[in-house]
């Protein structure tokens, strides 16, 4: 029984190590996307003050269905203002990104960018969609 539990924990850690991680620098994300022939999924979040941001991330972005699709199609970039308290330079860069891609200042907000850093999709308000429903929205509405 003990060895079965160890095996399950090992498999879980291997699966987590293969899961795509959020990048926090859009310029780097765009370069990675160009090299990998993928789009950028840009996620604007303020989890300390936005319950919906946390729900979207927990319910959709951490789901196996989303992670499998994202691994093949996206480089994931998170603009998360809760982490920029001490880094003024990164905060300034992120404010410029918000000005360009999230002018209305919605949180959470998801934008898909193509290889030329042009908007291929802007999502609306997250309404508790399942991972499958959210993926359908992304697939159906993303322009090349």
C-alpha positions as CSV (number, residue, x, y, z in Angstrom):
1,X,0.0,0.0,0.0
2,X,2.8,2.4,0.9
3,X,4.6,1.8,-2.4
4,X,1.4,2.4,-4.3
5,X,1.0,5.8,-2.6
6,X,4.6,6.6,-3.4
7,X,4.1,5.7,-7.1
8,X,0.9,7.9,-7.2
9,X,2.8,10.8,-5.7
10,X,5.7,10.3,-8.2
11,X,3.3,10.2,-11.2
12,X,1.6,13.3,-9.9
13,X,4.8,15.3,-9.6
14,X,6.0,14.2,-13.1
15,X,2.6,15.3,-14.6
16,X,3.0,18.7,-12.8
17,X,6.5,19.1,-14.0
18,X,5.3,18.7,-17.6
19,X,2.5,21.2,-17.2
20,X,3.1,24.5,-18.8
21,X,4.1,27.3,-16.5
22,X,3.0,30.9,-16.7
23,X,5.5,33.4,-18.0
24,X,5.4,36.8,-16.5
25,X,7.2,38.7,-19.3
26,X,5.2,39.4,-22.5
27,X,8.3,40.1,-24.6
28,X,9.8,36.7,-23.6
29,X,6.4,35.0,-24.2
30,X,6.1,36.5,-27.7
31,X,9.6,35.2,-28.6
32,X,8.8,31.8,-27.2
33,X,5.5,31.7,-29.1
34,X,7.3,32.7,-32.4
35,X,9.9,29.9,-31.9
36,X,7.2,27.3,-31.1
37,X,4.7,28.5,-33.7
38,X,2.1,29.1,-31.0
39,X,-0.2,31.9,-30.0
40,X,0.2,33.8,-26.7
41,X,-2.6,33.5,-24.1
42,X,-2.4,36.7,-22.1
43,X,-4.1,36.5,-18.7
44,X,-4.7,39.7,-16.7
45,X,-5.2,38.9,-13.0
46,X,-5.3,40.4,-9.6
47,X,-5.9,37.4,-7.4
48,X,-5.6,39.2,-4.1
49,X,-8.6,41.4,-5.0
50,X,-10.5,39.3,-7.6
51,X,-12.3,36.1,-6.7
52,X,-13.2,35.6,-10.3
53,X,-9.5,35.6,-11.3
54,X,-8.8,32.9,-8.8
55,X,-11.9,30.8,-10.0
56,X,-10.9,31.1,-13.7
57,X,-7.3,30.0,-12.9
58,X,-8.3,27.1,-10.6
59,X,-11.3,25.8,-12.5
60,X,-10.2,26.3,-16.1
61,X,-6.4,27.0,-16.4
62,X,-5.4,24.2,-14.1
63,X,-7.7,21.6,-15.6
64,X,-6.1,18.7,-17.5
65,X,-8.3,19.5,-20.6
66,X,-7.1,23.1,-20.7
67,X,-3.4,22.3,-20.0
68,X,-3.3,19.7,-22.8
69,X,-4.8,22.1,-25.3
70,X,-2.6,25.0,-24.1
71,X,0.5,22.9,-24.3
72,X,0.0,22.4,-28.0
73,X,-1.4,25.9,-28.8
74,X,-0.3,28.6,-26.4
75,X,2.5,30.2,-24.6
76,X,0.8,31.4,-21.4
77,X,1.7,34.8,-20.1
78,X,0.2,36.2,-16.9
79,X,0.1,39.8,-16.0
80,X,-0.5,39.6,-12.3
81,X,-0.4,42.8,-10.4
82,X,-0.2,41.1,-7.0
83,X,3.4,40.2,-7.7
84,X,4.7,43.6,-8.8
85,X,4.6,45.5,-5.5
86,X,8.4,45.7,-5.2
87,X,9.4,45.6,-8.9
88,X,8.7,49.1,-10.2
89,X,10.2,48.4,-13.6
90,X,8.0,45.4,-14.2
91,X,5.0,47.3,-12.9
92,X,5.6,50.0,-15.5
93,X,6.0,47.4,-18.3
94,X,2.8,45.8,-17.2
95,X,0.9,49.0,-17.1
96,X,1.9,49.6,-20.7
97,X,0.7,46.1,-21.6
98,X,-2.7,46.8,-19.9
99,X,-2.9,50.1,-21.8
100,X,-2.4,48.2,-25.1
101,X,-4.4,45.0,-24.5
102,X,-6.8,45.7,-21.6
103,X,-7.8,49.3,-22.0
104,X,-10.9,48.9,-20.0
105,X,-9.0,47.4,-17.1
106,X,-11.2,44.3,-16.7
107,X,-10.0,41.5,-14.4
108,X,-9.9,38.7,-15.1
109,X,-9.3,39.4,-18.8
110,X,-7.9,37.0,-21.4
111,X,-6.5,38.0,-24.7
112,X,-5.0,35.7,-27.3
113,X,-2.3,37.2,-29.4
114,X,-1.0,35.9,-32.8
115,X,2.6,35.8,-33.9
116,X,2.6,39.5,-34.8
117,X,1.4,40.4,-31.3
118,X,-2.0,41.3,-32.7
119,X,-5.2,40.5,-30.9
120,X,-6.8,37.3,-32.2
121,X,-9.4,37.1,-29.3
122,X,-10.6,39.0,-26.3
123,X,-12.7,37.1,-23.9
124,X,-15.7,38.6,-22.1
125,X,-16.5,38.2,-18.4
126,X,-15.8,34.7,-17.0
127,X,-19.2,33.2,-16.1
128,X,-18.1,30.0,-14.4
129,X,-17.7,28.1,-17.7
130,X,-16.4,24.6,-17.4
131,X,-13.0,23.9,-18.9
132,X,-14.7,22.4,-22.0
133,X,-17.0,25.4,-22.5
134,X,-14.0,27.8,-22.1
135,X,-11.9,25.9,-24.6
136,X,-14.9,25.9,-27.0
137,X,-15.0,29.7,-26.7
138,X,-11.3,30.0,-27.4
139,X,-11.3,27.6,-30.3
140,X,-14.4,29.1,-31.9
141,X,-13.5,32.7,-31.6
142,X,-9.7,32.8,-32.2
143,X,-8.7,34.4,-35.5
144,X,-5.3,33.4,-37.0
